[in-house]
Amino acid sequence: MEEQSPRPGEHNGALQVRGEGGRAEEEEEEELESQARCLDLTSFQLHDLSEIEIPEDLVELDLTANRLSKLDERIGRLSRLQKLSLRQNLFDDEGVEQISRWNAIAGLIVKAPSTFLFLIIALPNPKCMCFELVFRDNKLRKIPDASIFKKLLVFDVSFNEITSLNGLSKISSTLKELYVSKNEINKMEELEHLQLLQILELGSNRLRVMENFQTLTNLQELWLGRNRIRTVNLCGLKSIRKLSLQSNRLTSMIGFQECIALEELYLSHNGIQKMEGLSTLENLRVLDISSNKLTAIGEIEKLTRLEDLWLNDNQITSLEGIDLAVSGSREKLTTIYLERNPCVGLKFYMAFGIPLPVKANAASQ
């Protein structure tokens, strides 16, 4: 008797069910394996790692919030390490100096030709590379030498005592995120080669001039709050989406006109007297000009995507023309914050149907 053939898809369907279950198990195993290869020692208050077992197949090592001042030599042998966080420790320049010689952690294969044993060749190993280095919140006075890391993507030296960006030119041109906030830097320099950079954080320094980033054509976020900048100069950059110049010394908004990709602009706590240079920023969603010296609202009629408008703590005396100003963004606008302006009084609350605050209500009686 001839064996009956299975109906189309019968066996395949059963196999497919088992296959999906197998894939789920494989994904679960991969997740567990990934967790096993990540060592998180955050807030252990460790002075050294002598009593800690460090598996050689670690992919991520987090030593945040300890009391470390010297690197453990075993870290330099973690050839699969992709992220190393030394955040919030006691490392000084000498304490991290040896990292510049760690070939294994940098993803370099060291070879010595048999004929000339004295000649050492270091070749990149794409499968074993550290992509993220975090030195945030330590006692560094200069940029660490990370030139050996050829595929670095994230470099964080914020909250240190660094006085200059000298040494940054040695950082790999593959870098996409650079964080150097809360230091003592007074000049933007050695940035030209970082053409793939997407995020640059230089807030809380001593910068006075915006300069030397005209080659950063892929930059999407620029954070320069809490500096001493007086004039806006974006060096021709047009791809920035988020820009912060809060707490500087600006008196004018001129300089943003060509940055048409801008979605978020933060200019609070400056000395700006007039809203201007905004009409071309049609992609803007968030505009914060609070705590300035504005006396009127304007130049935002064409900002049809505007969602948040922060104008509190200014000197705006009248709401005349506000309907026209927000007419283009009426469908998107969710927040207009005008608190602590002369125009915000009893008439304001009555005009917009807003319940009176306790103080305003008491004053009206």
C-alpha positions in Angstrom: 0.0 0.0 0.0 1.4 3.3 -1.0 2.2 5.6 1.9 -0.1 8.6 1.9 1.6 11.9 1.4 1.2 14.5 4.1 -1.1 17.4 3.5 0.7 20.5 2.3 2.3 22.4 5.3 1.3 19.7 7.8 4.8 18.6 8.8 6.2 22.0 8.0 3.8 23.6 10.3 4.7 21.3 13.2 8.4 21.9 12.5 7.7 25.6 12.4 6.2 25.5 15.9 9.2 23.6 17.2 11.4 26.0 15.4 9.8 29.1 17.0 10.1 27.4 20.4 13.8 26.7 19.6 14.4 30.2 18.7 12.9 31.5 21.9 15.0 29.2 23.9 18.1 30.3 22.0 17.3 33.9 22.6 16.8 33.3 26.3 20.1 31.4 26.4 21.8 34.3 24.6 20.3 36.8 27.1 21.4 34.8 30.1 24.9 34.4 28.5 25.0 38.1 27.9 24.1 38.8 31.5 26.7 36.4 32.7 29.3 38.3 30.7 28.5 41.6 32.3 30.0 42.3 35.7 28.3 45.2 37.6 30.2 46.3 40.8 28.4 49.6 41.2 28.5 51.1 44.7 30.5 48.3 46.3 32.9 50.9 47.8 35.9 48.9 46.6 39.4 50.2 47.2 40.9 47.6 44.8 39.7 44.4 43.0 42.1 41.9 44.6 39.2 39.9 46.1 37.0 40.1 43.0 36.9 37.3 40.4 37.1 38.8 36.9 36.0 36.4 34.2 38.1 36.7 31.0 35.1 36.6 28.7 33.5 39.8 30.1 31.8 42.0 27.6 30.9 44.8 30.0 32.6 45.9 33.3 30.9 48.6 35.4 33.0 49.9 38.4 30.9 53.0 39.0 30.8 54.6 42.5 33.8 52.9 44.2 37.0 54.1 45.7 39.4 52.8 43.1 42.5 54.8 42.2 44.5 52.3 40.3 43.6 50.0 37.4 43.7 46.2 37.9 46.0 44.6 35.4 43.5 41.8 34.8 41.2 44.3 33.1 43.8 44.7 30.4 43.5 41.0 29.4 39.7 41.2 28.8 39.9 40.8 25.0 36.1 40.7 24.6 35.4 43.8 26.6 33.2 46.3 24.8 32.3 48.7 27.6 34.4 49.8 30.6 32.9 52.3 33.1 35.2 53.8 35.8 32.7 56.5 36.7 32.8 58.1 40.1 36.0 56.8 41.5 39.4 58.4 42.6 41.4 57.9 39.4 44.0 60.6 38.5 46.1 60.8 35.4 48.7 58.4 36.7 46.1 55.9 37.8 44.7 55.4 34.2 48.0 55.9 32.3 48.5 52.1 31.7 45.3 51.8 29.7 47.2 53.2 26.7 49.2 50.0 26.5 46.4 47.5 26.8 46.4 45.8 23.4 43.9 43.1 24.3 41.2 45.4 25.6 41.7 47.7 22.6 41.0 44.8 20.2 44.5 44.5 18.8 46.1 41.3 17.8 49.8 41.4 18.7 52.1 39.4 16.3 55.8 39.0 16.3 57.3 37.7 13.0 59.4 34.6 13.6 62.4 36.0 11.8 62.6 39.3 13.6 61.3 38.7 17.1 62.1 42.2 18.2 59.5 43.6 15.7 56.0 43.8 17.1 53.0 44.3 14.8 49.6 45.3 16.2 46.6 44.6 14.0 42.9 45.4 14.7 40.6 42.6 15.7 37.0 43.6 14.8 35.5 40.9 16.9 37.2 42.1 20.1 37.1 45.8 20.6 36.2 48.2 23.4 33.6 50.6 22.1 32.8 52.7 25.2 35.2 54.3 27.8 33.8 56.1 30.7 36.1 58.1 33.1 33.3 60.4 34.3 33.6 62.0 37.8 37.2 61.3 38.8 40.3 63.4 39.3 41.7 63.6 35.8 43.6 66.8 34.8 44.1 65.9 31.2 42.5 63.8 28.4 43.6 60.2 28.9 45.6 58.6 26.0 43.0 56.4 24.3 44.7 56.3 20.9 45.0 52.5 21.1 41.2 52.1 20.8 40.7 52.2 17.1 36.9 51.7 17.0 35.8 53.8 20.0 32.2 55.1 19.8 31.6 56.7 23.2 34.2 58.6 25.3 33.1 60.3 28.6 35.5 62.4 30.7 32.9 64.7 32.3 33.1 65.9 35.9 36.9 66.0 36.2 39.5 68.7 36.5 40.6 68.8 32.8 41.8 72.2 31.7 42.4 71.6 28.0 41.2 69.4 25.1 44.8 68.7 24.1 45.1 65.0 23.4 41.7 64.7 21.9 43.3 64.5 18.4 44.5 61.0 19.3 41.0 59.8 19.9 39.7 57.6 17.1 37.8 59.3 14.3 35.0 56.6 14.7 33.8 58.4 17.8 30.1 59.2 17.9 29.5 60.6 21.4 31.9 62.8 23.3 31.2 64.1 26.9 33.5 66.6 28.5 31.1 68.6 30.7 31.9 70.0 34.1 35.6 70.6 33.6 37.7 73.8 33.3 38.1 73.9 29.5 38.5 77.4 27.9 38.9 76.5 24.2 37.2 74.3 21.6 40.1 72.5 19.8 41.3 69.2 18.3 37.7 68.3 17.2 38.3 68.6 13.4 38.9 64.9 12.8 35.7 63.7 14.6 33.5 63.9 11.5 31.2 61.1 12.6 30.5 62.7 15.9 26.7 62.9 16.7 26.7 64.2 20.3 29.0 66.8 21.8 28.6 67.8 25.5 30.8 70.7 26.7 28.5 72.2 29.2 29.8 73.8 32.5 33.2 74.8 31.3 34.9 78.2 30.7 34.3 78.5 27.0 33.9 82.0 25.5 33.8 81.3 21.8 32.0 78.7 19.6 34.7 77.5 17.1 36.5 74.7 15.3 33.6 72.3 14.7 32.8 73.2 11.1 33.9 69.7 10.1 31.4 68.0 12.4 28.8 67.6 9.7 27.0 64.7 11.4 26.6 66.5 14.7 23.0 66.2 16.0 23.2 67.3 19.6 25.4 70.2 20.9 25.3 71.0 24.6 27.1 74.2 25.7 25.1 75.3 28.7 26.8 77.1 31.7 29.7 78.7 29.8 30.7 82.3 29.0 29.6 82.4 25.3 28.4 85.8 24.0 27.8 85.2 20.3 26.2 82.3 18.4 28.5 80.7 15.8 27.4 77.3 14.5 30.3 77.3 11.9 27.9 76.4 9.1 26.5 73.3 10.7 23.0 72.5 9.5 22.2 69.0 10.9 22.0 69.8 14.6 18.6 68.7 16.1 19.2 69.6 19.8 21.1 72.7 20.9 21.6 74.1 24.4 23.2 77.4 25.2 21.5 77.9 28.6 23.2 80.1 31.2 25.7 81.9 29.0 26.1 85.6 28.1 24.0 85.8 24.9 22.2 89.1 24.2 20.9 88.1 20.7 19.3 85.1 19.0 20.9 85.8 15.7 23.0 82.8 14.4 20.5 80.0 14.2 18.9 80.8 10.9 20.7 78.1 8.8 20.3 75.4 11.3 17.0 74.3 9.8 17.0 70.8 11.3 16.7 72.1 14.8 14.0 70.5 16.9 14.9 71.6 20.4 16.5 74.9 21.3 17.4 75.9 24.9 18.4 79.5 25.6 17.2 80.1 29.2 19.2 82.3 31.6 20.9 84.7 29.2 20.4 88.4 28.4 18.3 88.1 25.2 16.1 91.1 24.6 14.3 90.2 21.4 12.9 87.0 19.7 14.5 87.0 16.2 16.1 84.7 13.7 13.5 81.9 14.2 11.4 82.0 11.1 13.5 79.4 9.2 13.4 76.9 12.0 10.3 75.1 10.8 11.2 71.8 12.5 11.4 73.3 16.0 9.3 71.5 18.6 10.7 72.9 21.9 11.8 76.5 22.4 13.0 77.6 25.8 13.8 81.3 26.2 12.9 81.6 29.8 14.7 83.9 32.3 15.9 86.4 29.7 15.0 90.1 29.0 12.2 89.7 26.4 9.5 92.4 26.3 7.4 90.9 23.5 6.5 87.7 21.7 7.2 87.3 18.0 9.0 85.6 15.1 7.3 82.2 15.7 4.4 82.4 13.3 6.0 79.9 10.9 6.9 77.4 13.6 4.1 75.0 12.8 5.5 72.1 14.7 6.1 73.9 18.0 4.9 72.0 21.0 6.5 73.6 24.0 7.1 77.4 24.4 8.8 78.5 27.6 8.8 82.3 28.2 8.6 82.5 31.9 10.7 84.9 34.0 11.0 87.6 31.3 9.7 91.2 31.0 6.8 90.7 28.6 4.2 93.4 29.4 1.5 92.6 26.9 -0.2 89.6 25.2 -1.2 91.7 22.2 -0.6 89.7 19.0 -0.1 86.4 20.8 -3.0 84.8 18.8 -1.2 85.6 15.5 2.2 84.5 16.9 0.9 81.0 17.7 -1.6 80.7 14.9 0.7 78.3 12.9 1.4 76.0 15.8 -2.1 76.0 17.3 -2.7 72.3 16.5 0.6 71.1 18.0 1.2 73.5 20.8 0.6 72.0 24.2 2.5 74.3 26.5 3.0 78.1 26.8 4.6 79.0 30.0 4.5 82.7 30.9 4.7 82.7 34.6 6.4 85.6 36.3 6.0 88.1 33.5 4.3 91.5 34.0 1.5 90.4 31.5 0.5 87.6 33.8 -2.2 89.0 36.0 -5.9 88.8 36.6 -6.8 89.7 33.0 -4.5 86.9 31.7 -6.2 84.2 33.7 -9.7 85.5 32.8 -8.9 85.7 29.1 -7.7 82.1 28.9 -10.2 80.7 31.4 -7.5 79.6 33.8 -8.4 79.1 37.5 -6.8 81.9 39.6 -3.9 81.0 41.8 -4.5 81.6 45.5 -2.4 84.8 45.7 -4.1 86.3 42.6 -7.5 85.4 43.8 -6.9 87.0 47.2 -5.6 90.2 45.5 -8.8 90.5 43.4 -11.1 90.5 46.5 
